[in-house]
Amino acid sequence: MSTAVKMDEETKSKLEELQAEIRLKTGKKVTQQELLSTLIQSAVDSRAEFIDSFRDGTVALNETELKAFNQGQIASGVETTEDDIDDVLYG
């Protein structure tokens, strides 16, 4: 069973460009329905990355990434102030 999907002209044009490029490069004719199904499956397969593409700003690090980041830090025992940093950066 098919359902109509509404899209603006720019999106429709991009879909048609993809469809044409697939035919040119592979010799295979795909329908827009096949193309949309494949695009959706690709998004489902990389769900986290796809969802993150809709976030505003930066994405929070996961636990593994936080551990990797913190492994590169050391405590020197010296407290550094903003003025110290400004002196180093700007003289």
Distance bins in CASP14 RR format, pairs under 12 A and 6 or more apart:
PFRMAT RR
TARGET T0000
AUTHOR 0000-0000-0000
RMODE 2
METHOD distances of the structure
MODEL  1
1 33 0 0 0 0 0 1 0 0 0 0 0
2 31 0 0 0 0 0 1 0 0 0 0 0
2 32 0 0 0 0 0 1 0 0 0 0 0
2 33 1 0 0 1 0 0 0 0 0 0 0
2 36 0 0 0 0 0 1 0 0 0 0 0
2 37 0 0 0 0 0 1 0 0 0 0 0
3 33 0 0 0 0 1 0 0 0 0 0 0
3 36 0 0 0 0 0 1 0 0 0 0 0
4 32 0 0 0 0 0 1 0 0 0 0 0
4 33 0 0 0 0 0 1 0 0 0 0 0
4 36 0 0 0 0 0 1 0 0 0 0 0
5 11 0 0 0 0 1 0 0 0 0 0 0
5 12 0 0 0 0 1 0 0 0 0 0 0
5 15 0 0 0 0 1 0 0 0 0 0 0
5 32 0 0 0 0 1 0 0 0 0 0 0
5 33 0 0 0 0 1 0 0 0 0 0 0
5 35 0 0 0 0 0 1 0 0 0 0 0
5 36 1 0 0 1 0 0 0 0 0 0 0
5 37 0 0 0 0 0 1 0 0 0 0 0
5 39 0 0 0 0 0 1 0 0 0 0 0
5 40 0 0 0 0 0 1 0 0 0 0 0
6 12 0 0 0 0 1 0 0 0 0 0 0
7 13 0 0 0 0 1 0 0 0 0 0 0
7 14 0 0 0 0 1 0 0 0 0 0 0
7 15 1 0 0 1 0 0 0 0 0 0 0
7 16 0 0 0 0 0 1 0 0 0 0 0
7 32 0 0 0 0 0 1 0 0 0 0 0
7 36 0 0 0 0 1 0 0 0 0 0 0
8 14 0 0 0 0 1 0 0 0 0 0 0
8 15 0 0 0 0 0 1 0 0 0 0 0
9 15 0 0 0 0 0 1 0 0 0 0 0
9 16 0 0 0 0 0 1 0 0 0 0 0
10 16 0 0 0 0 0 1 0 0 0 0 0
10 17 0 0 0 0 0 1 0 0 0 0 0
11 17 0 0 0 0 0 1 0 0 0 0 0
11 18 0 0 0 0 0 1 0 0 0 0 0
11 32 0 0 0 0 0 1 0 0 0 0 0
11 36 0 0 0 0 0 1 0 0 0 0 0
11 39 0 0 0 0 0 1 0 0 0 0 0
12 18 0 0 0 0 0 1 0 0 0 0 0
12 19 0 0 0 0 0 1 0 0 0 0 0
12 32 0 0 0 0 1 0 0 0 0 0 0
12 35 0 0 0 0 0 1 0 0 0 0 0
12 36 0 0 0 0 0 1 0 0 0 0 0
13 19 0 0 0 0 0 1 0 0 0 0 0
13 20 0 0 0 0 0 1 0 0 0 0 0
13 32 0 0 0 0 0 1 0 0 0 0 0
14 20 0 0 0 0 0 1 0 0 0 0 0
14 21 0 0 0 0 0 1 0 0 0 0 0
14 32 0 0 0 0 0 1 0 0 0 0 0
14 35 0 0 0 0 0 1 0 0 0 0 0
14 36 0 0 0 0 0 1 0 0 0 0 0
14 39 0 0 0 0 0 1 0 0 0 0 0
15 21 0 0 0 0 0 1 0 0 0 0 0
15 22 0 0 0 0 0 1 0 0 0 0 0
15 30 0 0 0 0 0 1 0 0 0 0 0
15 31 0 0 0 0 0 1 0 0 0 0 0
15 32 1 0 1 0 0 0 0 0 0 0 0
15 33 0 0 0 0 0 1 0 0 0 0 0
15 34 0 0 0 0 0 1 0 0 0 0 0
15 35 1 0 0 1 0 0 0 0 0 0 0
15 36 1 0 0 1 0 0 0 0 0 0 0
15 38 0 0 0 0 0 1 0 0 0 0 0
15 39 0 0 0 0 1 0 0 0 0 0 0
16 22 0 0 0 0 0 1 0 0 0 0 0
16 23 0 0 0 0 0 1 0 0 0 0 0
16 30 0 0 0 0 0 1 0 0 0 0 0
16 31 0 0 0 0 0 1 0 0 0 0 0
16 32 1 0 0 1 0 0 0 0 0 0 0
16 35 0 0 0 0 1 0 0 0 0 0 0
17 23 0 0 0 0 0 1 0 0 0 0 0
17 24 0 0 0 0 0 1 0 0 0 0 0
17 32 0 0 0 0 0 1 0 0 0 0 0
17 35 0 0 0 0 0 1 0 0 0 0 0
18 24 0 0 0 0 0 1 0 0 0 0 0
18 25 0 0 0 0 0 1 0 0 0 0 0
18 26 0 0 0 0 0 1 0 0 0 0 0
18 30 0 0 0 0 1 0 0 0 0 0 0
18 31 0 0 0 0 0 1 0 0 0 0 0
18 32 0 0 0 0 1 0 0 0 0 0 0
18 34 0 0 0 0 0 1 0 0 0 0 0
18 35 1 0 0 1 0 0 0 0 0 0 0
18 36 0 0 0 0 1 0 0 0 0 0 0
18 38 0 0 0 0 1 0 0 0 0 0 0
18 39 0 0 0 0 1 0 0 0 0 0 0
19 25 0 0 0 0 0 1 0 0 0 0 0
19 26 0 0 0 0 0 1 0 0 0 0 0
19 27 0 0 0 0 0 1 0 0 0 0 0
19 28 0 0 0 0 0 1 0 0 0 0 0
19 29 0 0 0 0 1 0 0 0 0 0 0
19 30 1 0 0 1 0 0 0 0 0 0 0
19 31 0 0 0 0 1 0 0 0 0 0 0
19 32 1 0 0 1 0 0 0 0 0 0 0
19 33 0 0 0 0 0 1 0 0 0 0 0
19 34 0 0 0 0 1 0 0 0 0 0 0
19 35 1 0 1 0 0 0 0 0 0 0 0
19 36 0 0 0 0 0 1 0 0 0 0 0
19 38 0 0 0 0 0 1 0 0 0 0 0
19 39 0 0 0 0 0 1 0 0 0 0 0
20 26 0 0 0 0 0 1 0 0 0 0 0
20 27 0 0 0 0 0 1 0 0 0 0 0
20 28 0 0 0 0 0 1 0 0 0 0 0
20 29 0 0 0 0 0 1 0 0 0 0 0
20 30 0 0 0 0 0 1 0 0 0 0 0
20 32 0 0 0 0 0 1 0 0 0 0 0
20 35 0 0 0 0 0 1 0 0 0 0 0
21 27 0 0 0 0 0 1 0 0 0 0 0
21 28 0 0 0 0 0 1 0 0 0 0 0
21 30 0 0 0 0 0 1 0 0 0 0 0
21 35 0 0 0 0 0 1 0 0 0 0 0
22 28 1 0 0 1 0 0 0 0 0 0 0
22 29 0 0 0 0 1 0 0 0 0 0 0
22 30 1 0 1 0 0 0 0 0 0 0 0
22 31 0 0 0 0 0 1 0 0 0 0 0
22 32 0 0 0 0 0 1 0 0 0 0 0
22 34 0 0 0 0 1 0 0 0 0 0 0
22 35 1 0 0 1 0 0 0 0 0 0 0
22 38 0 0 0 0 1 0 0 0 0 0 0
22 39 0 0 0 0 0 1 0 0 0 0 0
23 29 1 0 1 0 0 0 0 0 0 0 0
23 30 1 0 0 1 0 0 0 0 0 0 0
23 31 0 0 0 0 0 1 0 0 0 0 0
23 32 0 0 0 0 0 1 0 0 0 0 0
23 34 0 0 0 0 0 1 0 0 0 0 0
23 35 0 0 0 0 0 1 0 0 0 0 0
24 30 0 0 0 0 0 1 0 0 0 0 0
28 34 0 0 0 0 1 0 0 0 0 0 0
28 35 0 0 0 0 0 1 0 0 0 0 0
28 38 0 0 0 0 0 1 0 0 0 0 0
29 35 0 0 0 0 0 1 0 0 0 0 0
30 36 0 0 0 0 1 0 0 0 0 0 0
30 37 0 0 0 0 1 0 0 0 0 0 0
30 38 1 0 0 1 0 0 0 0 0 0 0
30 39 0 0 0 0 0 1 0 0 0 0 0
31 37 0 0 0 0 1 0 0 0 0 0 0
31 38 0 0 0 0 0 1 0 0 0 0 0
32 38 0 0 0 0 0 1 0 0 0 0 0
32 39 0 0 0 0 0 1 0 0 0 0 0
33 39 0 0 0 0 0 1 0 0 0 0 0
33 40 0 0 0 0 0 1 0 0 0 0 0
34 40 0 0 0 0 0 1 0 0 0 0 0
34 41 0 0 0 0 0 1 0 0 0 0 0
35 41 0 0 0 0 0 1 0 0 0 0 0
35 42 0 0 0 0 0 1 0 0 0 0 0
36 42 0 0 0 0 0 1 0 0 0 0 0
36 43 0 0 0 0 0 1 0 0 0 0 0
37 43 0 0 0 0 0 1 0 0 0 0 0
37 44 0 0 0 0 0 1 0 0 0 0 0
38 44 0 0 0 0 0 1 0 0 0 0 0
38 45 0 0 0 0 0 1 0 0 0 0 0
39 45 0 0 0 0 0 1 0 0 0 0 0
39 46 0 0 0 0 0 1 0 0 0 0 0
39 50 0 0 0 0 0 1 0 0 0 0 0
40 46 0 0 0 0 0 1 0 0 0 0 0
40 47 0 0 0 0 0 1 0 0 0 0 0
40 50 0 0 0 0 1 0 0 0 0 0 0
41 47 0 0 0 0 0 1 0 0 0 0 0
41 50 0 0 0 0 0 1 0 0 0 0 0
42 49 0 0 0 0 0 1 0 0 0 0 0
42 50 0 0 0 0 1 0 0 0 0 0 0
43 49 0 0 0 0 1 0 0 0 0 0 0
43 50 1 0 1 0 0 0 0 0 0 0 0
43 51 0 0 0 0 1 0 0 0 0 0 0
43 52 0 0 0 0 0 1 0 0 0 0 0
43 53 0 0 0 0 1 0 0 0 0 0 0
43 54 0 0 0 0 0 1 0 0 0 0 0
44 50 1 0 0 1 0 0 0 0 0 0 0
44 51 0 0 0 0 0 1 0 0 0 0 0
46 52 0 0 0 0 1 0 0 0 0 0 0
46 53 0 0 0 0 1 0 0 0 0 0 0
47 53 0 0 0 0 0 1 0 0 0 0 0
47 54 0 0 0 0 0 1 0 0 0 0 0
48 54 0 0 0 0 0 1 0 0 0 0 0
48 55 0 0 0 0 0 1 0 0 0 0 0
48 59 0 0 0 0 1 0 0 0 0 0 0
48 62 0 0 0 0 1 0 0 0 0 0 0
49 55 0 0 0 0 0 1 0 0 0 0 0
49 59 0 0 0 0 1 0 0 0 0 0 0
51 59 0 0 0 0 1 0 0 0 0 0 0
52 58 0 0 0 0 1 0 0 0 0 0 0
52 59 1 0 1 0 0 0 0 0 0 0 0
52 60 0 0 0 0 1 0 0 0 0 0 0
52 61 0 0 0 0 0 1 0 0 0 0 0
52 62 0 0 0 0 0 1 0 0 0 0 0
53 59 0 0 0 0 1 0 0 0 0 0 0
58 65 0 0 0 0 0 1 0 0 0 0 0
59 65 0 0 0 0 1 0 0 0 0 0 0
60 66 0 0 0 0 1 0 0 0 0 0 0
60 69 0 0 0 0 0 1 0 0 0 0 0
61 67 0 0 0 0 1 0 0 0 0 0 0
61 68 0 0 0 0 1 0 0 0 0 0 0
61 69 1 0 0 1 0 0 0 0 0 0 0
61 70 0 0 0 0 1 0 0 0 0 0 0
62 68 0 0 0 0 1 0 0 0 0 0 0
62 69 0 0 0 0 0 1 0 0 0 0 0
63 69 0 0 0 0 0 1 0 0 0 0 0
63 70 0 0 0 0 0 1 0 0 0 0 0
64 70 0 0 0 0 0 1 0 0 0 0 0
64 71 0 0 0 0 0 1 0 0 0 0 0
65 71 0 0 0 0 0 1 0 0 0 0 0
66 72 0 0 0 0 0 1 0 0 0 0 0
66 73 0 0 0 0 0 1 0 0 0 0 0
67 73 0 0 0 0 0 1 0 0 0 0 0
78 84 0 0 0 0 1 0 0 0 0 0 0
79 85 0 0 0 0 0 1 0 0 0 0 0
80 86 0 0 0 0 0 1 0 0 0 0 0
80 87 0 0 0 0 0 1 0 0 0 0 0
80 88 0 0 0 0 1 0 0 0 0 0 0
80 89 0 0 0 0 0 1 0 0 0 0 0
81 87 0 0 0 0 1 0 0 0 0 0 0
81 88 0 0 0 0 0 1 0 0 0 0 0
82 88 0 0 0 0 0 1 0 0 0 0 0
82 89 0 0 0 0 0 1 0 0 0 0 0
82 90 0 0 0 0 0 1 0 0 0 0 0
83 89 0 0 0 0 0 1 0 0 0 0 0
83 90 0 0 0 0 0 1 0 0 0 0 0
83 91 0 0 0 0 0 1 0 0 0 0 0
84 90 0 0 0 0 0 1 0 0 0 0 0
84 91 0 0 0 0 0 1 0 0 0 0 0
85 91 0 0 0 0 0 1 0 0 0 0 0
END
